[in-house]
Amino acid sequence: MIEMGTKKIPNDRNSVVFFVSEGIKGKDNFFNIFRTLLNFPSYFGFNWDAFDECINDLHWITYKTVWIVFNDTPDIGKENIFILQSILKESVDHWNKTKEKDITIVVPPGFLLIER
């Protein structure tokens, strides 16, 4: 699910929380941060297709429950935010269907209101 604002974040052995750093500027910086944060495989291609593939795989993360918490909206340009929103929404749908992982993405207020 994608949540806006704050929600009680779990603190248990079956959950992991990834906090996306504030002040991300630029698409390349965004990809570098996510590659490190979620330990994307070495084949990660630093583009939206590769991001989409990795965020919908996550086999290397052994936790069943995964939280990704954005503290602010990345400064990657309006078009890239729209692409990111689409990928995150599709990823949540994917994980809801497969039930392999329980994914929650927390975004700041206004994040989902950005449109093309």
Protein Blocks (a to p, Z undefined) as FASTA:
>chain_A
ZZehjddddddfkbccddddehiacjklmmmmmmmmnopafklgoiaklmmmmmmnommp
mbfbdcdddfbdcdebjklmmmmmmmmmmmmmmmmmnomaccdddddehklmpcZZ
